[in-house]
Amino acid sequence: MRRSKAKGYIPILVFLLLLTPVPSSAQEARVEASIRGQRVYGSVEYVGSHSQEVLASLWDGLKAEITFQVRLYRQNRGFFAFIGDRLLVERRVSQIAYFDFFENRYKIQRDGEPLGEYAAEAEFLDSFFSLASVELGKIEPSGAQNHYLLGRVRMMPVKIIAPLNIITLFSSGTAFTTPWIEAKLKAGVEEQ
C-alpha cells in the first residue's frame, strides 16, 4: 500500500521539475562605472539574443519591457568585514517599448516618461537594450577603490500585465534575467 502512495507523488514531482526555470547562458550584461568629479555613474547594457523576439512582439501590437538594476556598494574592511559590504544606492530603471503603427516609429518610455522615437530598428534596439550614465551618488575620489557597482538586467520580450504576470513565476520563457555583474571603481579614473 505504501508503494501506491509513493507512485502518486511521482507525477507531481515531475510537474514541479518542469516548472523550474532553466538558466540560460545567452543572457549577459555589461556594466561600466565612471566617476565625474565626486559623482558616480553606472551604465548597463543587455547583451542577449532576444532582439528578434522584441521586434516580433512590437509588430504584433504588444509591448516589451526591460528593467535595469544598478547598485553602488562600499567595501567593509578590517574588523567589520564579516558583516558584508554596505549598499549605498540602488537604482531601478524600467523601459517599455512599443511600435506606433500610425507614425511608423518605435517608441520607448523610461519610468513612464517618453525617452525617444526611432525609425531605424538598429538605433531603437541600441537604445532599448542600454542604460547610459545613470547617477548613483557622490563619493570622494580618493576612496573610489573601496567602491564597486553591481548591475543586472531583466528583459521581457512581451510585457505581461497584472494579474497575468503570475505566469512569469512558472515559465522560464517569458522573462530573462542576467546574473549580477561587477564593475570596480578605481581611484583617479575620471570621464569628462
N, C-alpha and C positions, 0 to 999 in steps of 0.2 A: 504494500500500500504506500509506503514511503517513496518508492520509485515513481509511482504515477504522479505524486505531488511534485517531485523534482522535475519531471518531464514537462509539467505545466509551466514552469518558470523559464524554460529554455527559450520559447518564442519571445517572451518579454525581454530577456537579456539580449537576444539578437536584435530586437527592435531598438532597444536603448543604444546599442553599439552603432547601429546605422544612423542614429540621430547625432552621434558625437561628431563635431566638426573635425575635418581632416585638415591639418595645417598645410598650407601651400607655400612652396619656396619661391613662387613667382612674384610675391608681394615684397616690395622693398621700398625704403625711404632713404633719402639723402638729407642730412641735417648739417647746417653750417651755422657757426656762431661768429659774430663780429662785435667789435667794440668801437664806438664813435664817441670820443670824449670819455664820459663816465657812463654812457648808456650802452646797454647790451641789447643786441638784436639777434633774432633767430630766423632762419629760413629753412623751410621744409619742402621737399619735392617728392611726389609719389612716382615711383618707377615700377609700373606694373604693365601687364599685358591686357588691360581691360578697356582700352580706348575704343575699340570697335563695339563693345557692349554698351558703352556710354552713348556713342553716336546712334546706335540702333534704338536704344530706349528713347532718345530725344526725338528721332524721326517718327517714332510711334506715338508721339504726343505726350510722353511721360517726362518725369524729371529725374535727374541724377543728383546725388549728394556726396560730398567729400568733407570730412572733418579732420582738421589738423590739431594735434595736441603738442604743445611745447612747454617744457618745464625747465626752470633755472634752479640749480642746486649749488649749495656751498658745502664743500667737504669738511667734515668734522675730523680734526686731528688730535693726537695726544690722548689724554685721559678720557675724553668724551667720544672717541671714535666708535666705541661699541654701540652707541645709540643710533648710528647711521647718519647719513648726510641730511642736511637741512633743506627742505623745499622752500625756496624764496618766493617764486612766482609760477603760476600755471596759467597759460592762455589756451583757450579752445576756440578755434575759428571754423565756422561751417560755411560752405559754399554750395549753393543749389544752382544747377544749370537746367535750362530748357531751351527749346527751339521755337522761335516765333515764326509761324508759317506765313503770316501777313507781311512781315518785313524781311523774311528770308535771312534771319540772323540768329546766331547762338547768343544767349544772354546768361549772365552769371550774377547772382546776388550773394553778397557776403554778409552774413549775420542780418539778413533781412533788408539790406540796403543794396541798390544797384551798384555793381562793380564794373561791368563793361559789356559791350556788344561786339560780336565778331562775325565777319562774313566768311573768313577762311577757317577750315577745320583745324589746321595745324596751330594757328595762333590761338584759337579757342582752347584746344587741348593743353597747350603750354600754360595758359593762364589758369585753367581749371585745376590742373594737377599740381600747382605750385602755390606756396605762400611765401612771399618775399618780404624780408626785413620787418617782422613784427617786433615791436618794442617790448622788452621784458623787464626793464627796470634799470636802476643805477647801481654801479659798484665803483670802488676805487680801482683804477687801472693797475696799481701795484699789487692788488690782491686777486688779480684775474686768474692766476694759476691755481687758486683754490676753488674755482667755479667751473661748472660744466653744464651743458644743455642735454636734455633727453627729448627726443621727438618721435612721434609715430603718426600714422595716417589710418583713418577708417574710411573706406570707399564703398559706396552703394551705387552700382550702375543704374538701378531703378529705386528711386526713393519710395519707401513704403510708409504710408501714413498710419497713425494710430486709429483704431486698435489692431489693424492688420500687422503692425510692426512686431508683434509677438512671433511671427514667422521666422524672424532673424535668429531667434533662440534655438530653433530646431533645424534650420537649413544652413549649411555652410556656403551655399552658392549665392546668397543674397547680399552678403556684406563681406568685405575683405579688410583685415586689419594687419598692419605690418608690426613686426616686433619693435621694441624701443631701440632707438639708435642714439649713440652718444656723440657729442661734439665738444671738444675741450676748448676752453678759453685760455689763451696764453698771454702772459704779460708782454706789453709792447706791441701787440698785434692790433692795428687800427685800420679801419677803412674810412675813407673820406667820401 
